[in-house]
Amino acid sequence: MIISVASGKGGTGKTLVATNLALSLKDEQRVQLLDCDVEEPNSHIFLKPSFTKSETANIPIPKVDEGKCTYCSRCSQACVFHAIATFKEAQKVLVFPELCHGCGACTYLCPEKAIKEENRPIGEVQIGTARSIDFIHGKLNIGEAMAPPLIRQVKQHRDTNAITIIDVPPGTSCPVVEAVSGSDHCLLVTEPTPFGLNDLILAVEMVKKLDIPCSVVINRAGMGEELTKEYCDKEGIPILLTIPLDRHIAKLYSRGIPLVDDAYEWKDKFLDLFHHIENKQRVWIG
């Protein structure tokens, strides 16, 4: 089973939920955590993994052999990302690597076979273990804009025999869609504020488009979550866990200490959350 932990905005507590869920399950299930928030991965702060392997993440970009090129513009016409431009009069082809998505359309469609692909490093995937949890995260190089290829490479390490928990980037943009796609269930973490509710609504619409069942965790509860509960009731979305706005919890988080390491009752709460998802998933599949 793949459970993605997402939110419509940053700072709601995705990593708190993802790491504590993984730690709660590790004694009952084989668990794997993939931190796909590759622009700012921070699950390692709480799990403190030992890394045993790393691999470079690359994106294939076009390299034009202008000795073969006839400057027909087929490549630039095919590229919806404007990563390649043809200037017939000047007999020049310009490639903009930072815009290239590595889709290979230009290489495939070139009638003269004048385009080959070469790898350009965009980041790194690190692999290790943390307290019997298989841990993989990606780190995007500073200044890179192309997170989805790195997210795909992180997800390639998914173990089909494990419960896979994915810490998703914040928001509802392309990296989020890439990270959430293929999940069996999506946990949406929100906070009881007007901004939190607005972004929760956007996140719900996203997972509906992807046809992924979802449920909600309310973090920092106690600030007036009535509107959030009303929305979830209206949409038929279960709220599986509420985490209170509590100074002690904030202190633990600031020190990189998981909730389940501080109080055993939190392990029970996260296990209840998982079993609810597990039971619902069986019904949904059936």
C-alpha positions in Angstrom: 0.0 0.0 0.0 1.2 3.5 -0.8 0.0 6.3 1.5 1.0 9.8 0.4 1.0 12.6 3.0 0.2 15.9 1.3 -1.1 19.4 2.0 -2.3 22.4 0.0 0.3 24.7 1.7 3.6 24.4 3.5 4.0 24.3 7.2 0.9 22.4 8.1 2.7 19.3 9.5 3.1 16.8 6.6 6.5 15.7 7.8 5.2 15.3 11.4 2.5 13.0 10.2 4.6 11.1 7.7 7.5 10.3 10.1 5.3 9.5 13.1 3.1 7.2 11.0 6.2 5.4 9.8 7.6 5.0 13.3 4.3 3.7 14.6 4.1 1.1 11.9 7.7 -0.2 12.0 7.1 -2.9 14.6 4.0 -4.2 12.9 4.8 -3.9 9.2 7.7 -3.5 6.8 7.8 0.2 6.3 9.4 2.5 3.8 9.5 6.3 3.8 10.1 8.2 0.6 10.7 11.9 1.2 9.7 13.4 -2.2 9.8 17.0 -1.0 13.1 17.2 -2.9 13.5 21.0 -2.8 13.5 20.9 1.0 13.6 17.4 2.4 13.4 17.3 6.2 12.1 13.8 7.2 15.7 12.9 7.9 15.8 15.4 10.8 13.3 13.3 12.7 14.3 9.8 11.6 18.1 10.3 11.6 18.8 7.7 8.9 22.2 6.1 8.2 22.8 6.5 4.4 24.5 3.6 2.7 24.1 4.5 -1.0 23.6 7.5 -3.2 23.0 8.0 -6.9 23.0 11.0 -9.2 19.7 12.1 -10.7 20.0 13.2 -14.3 17.7 14.6 -16.9 18.3 13.8 -20.6 18.7 17.0 -22.6 19.2 17.3 -26.4 22.5 17.8 -28.1 22.3 18.9 -31.7 24.8 17.8 -34.4 24.6 20.9 -36.6 26.5 19.0 -39.3 23.4 16.9 -39.8 20.8 19.6 -39.0 18.8 21.1 -41.8 17.2 23.7 -39.5 13.7 22.4 -40.4 12.4 23.6 -36.9 10.6 20.3 -36.3 12.3 20.0 -32.9 11.4 23.5 -31.7 7.8 23.1 -33.0 7.5 19.9 -31.0 8.8 21.3 -27.7 5.9 22.7 -25.7 8.4 23.9 -23.0 10.4 26.2 -25.5 13.6 24.5 -24.5 15.0 24.4 -28.0 14.9 27.2 -30.7 15.8 27.0 -34.4 17.1 30.0 -36.4 17.2 28.9 -40.0 18.6 32.2 -41.4 21.5 32.1 -38.9 21.8 28.3 -39.2 21.8 28.0 -35.5 20.0 25.8 -32.9 19.9 26.9 -29.3 19.1 24.6 -26.4 18.0 25.9 -23.0 18.8 23.0 -20.5 16.9 24.6 -17.6 13.7 24.5 -19.5 14.0 21.0 -20.8 11.7 18.4 -19.3 13.6 15.5 -20.8 10.6 14.2 -22.7 12.6 13.2 -25.8 10.1 14.5 -28.3 12.8 16.5 -30.2 15.1 13.5 -30.5 12.2 11.2 -31.7 10.8 13.6 -34.3 14.1 14.9 -35.8 14.0 13.7 -39.4 17.7 13.9 -39.8 18.5 12.1 -36.6 20.7 15.1 -35.7 19.7 15.1 -32.0 21.2 12.9 -29.3 20.6 13.1 -25.6 23.1 13.7 -22.9 22.6 13.6 -19.1 22.6 16.7 -17.0 22.7 16.2 -13.2 19.8 17.8 -11.3 20.2 16.3 -7.9 20.9 13.3 -5.8 19.0 10.3 -4.3 20.2 9.0 -0.9 19.2 5.6 0.4 19.5 4.2 3.9 17.7 3.0 7.0 16.3 4.6 10.0 15.3 2.4 13.0 14.3 -0.5 10.6 12.5 1.9 8.2 13.8 1.9 4.7 14.5 5.6 4.0 15.0 7.3 0.6 15.0 11.0 -0.1 15.9 13.2 -3.0 17.9 16.5 -2.9 17.4 18.8 -5.8 20.5 20.9 -6.7 20.2 24.6 -5.8 18.8 26.6 -8.6 17.2 23.7 -10.4 13.5 24.1 -11.4 12.8 20.5 -12.5 11.7 18.6 -9.4 9.4 15.9 -11.1 12.3 13.9 -12.7 14.0 13.6 -9.3 10.7 12.6 -7.6 10.2 9.9 -10.2 13.7 8.5 -9.5 13.0 8.5 -5.7 9.7 6.6 -6.4 11.6 4.0 -8.5 12.9 2.7 -5.2 9.4 1.8 -4.0 9.4 -1.7 -2.3 6.1 -3.4 -3.3 6.4 -5.7 -0.2 6.4 -2.7 2.2 3.9 -0.1 3.4 5.3 3.0 1.5 4.7 6.4 3.0 5.5 9.4 0.8 6.2 12.8 2.2 4.9 15.0 -0.6 5.9 18.6 -1.5 3.5 21.3 -0.4 0.9 22.8 -2.7 -0.9 21.4 -5.7 1.7 22.0 -8.5 3.5 19.5 -10.9 5.9 18.1 -8.2 2.9 17.4 -5.9 1.0 15.6 -8.7 4.1 13.6 -9.5 4.6 12.5 -5.9 0.9 11.7 -5.2 0.2 9.8 -8.5 -0.1 6.1 -8.0 -0.9 6.3 -4.3 -3.6 4.1 -2.8 -4.6 6.8 -0.3 -3.7 10.4 0.3 -3.6 11.9 3.8 -4.2 15.7 3.6 -2.8 17.6 6.5 -4.4 21.0 7.2 -4.5 23.6 9.9 -7.7 25.3 11.1 -7.2 28.7 9.5 -8.8 30.4 6.5 -5.7 29.9 4.4 -5.5 26.3 5.6 -9.1 25.6 4.5 -8.6 27.3 1.2 -5.6 25.2 0.3 -7.2 22.1 1.7 -10.1 22.6 -0.8 -7.5 22.9 -3.7 -5.7 19.7 -2.5 -9.0 17.8 -2.3 -9.8 18.9 -5.9 -6.4 17.7 -7.0 -6.7 14.2 -5.5 -10.3 13.9 -7.0 -8.8 14.6 -10.4 -6.3 11.8 -9.8 -9.0 9.5 -8.5 -7.3 8.8 -5.2 -9.3 8.4 -2.0 -8.3 10.8 0.8 -8.8 11.7 4.4 -7.8 14.6 6.6 -5.5 15.3 9.6 -6.1 18.6 11.4 -2.9 19.9 13.0 -2.8 22.7 15.6 -6.4 22.0 16.4 -8.1 24.3 18.9 -7.9 27.5 16.8 -11.4 27.1 15.5 -11.7 24.2 13.2 -15.5 24.3 12.8 -15.3 25.5 9.1 -12.8 22.7 8.3 -15.1 20.1 9.9 -18.1 21.5 8.1 -16.3 21.3 4.7 -15.1 17.7 5.4 -18.6 16.6 6.4 -20.1 18.2 3.3 -17.6 16.4 1.1 -17.8 13.1 2.9 -14.1 13.2 3.8 -13.2 11.5 7.1 -11.1 13.4 9.7 -8.8 10.6 11.0 -6.7 12.6 13.5 -6.5 15.9 15.3 -3.3 17.1 16.7 -3.7 20.0 19.2 -2.0 23.3 19.2 0.2 22.5 22.1 3.5 24.1 23.3 5.0 20.8 24.3 4.4 19.4 20.8 5.9 22.5 19.3 9.0 22.0 21.5 9.4 18.4 20.4 9.1 19.3 16.8 11.6 22.1 17.1 14.1 19.6 18.5 13.5 17.0 15.9 11.8 14.6 18.4 8.9 12.5 17.0 5.6 12.5 19.0 5.7 8.7 19.3 9.0 8.9 21.1 7.6 11.1 23.7 4.2 9.6 24.5 3.0 6.1 23.7 -0.6 7.1 23.2 0.4 8.9 20.0 1.6 5.6 18.6 -1.8 4.1 19.2 -3.5 7.1 17.5 -1.3 6.8 14.4 -1.9 3.0 14.3 -5.7 3.7 14.5 -5.3 6.1 11.6 -3.5 3.5 9.5 -6.0 0.7 10.3 -8.8 3.0 9.3 -7.1 3.6 5.9 -6.4 -0.1 5.6 -10.0 -1.1 6.2 -11.4 1.6 3.9 -8.9 0.6 1.2 -10.2 -3.0 1.3 -13.8 -1.7 0.9 -12.7 0.6 -1.9 -10.9 -2.1 -3.8 -13.8 -4.5 -3.3 
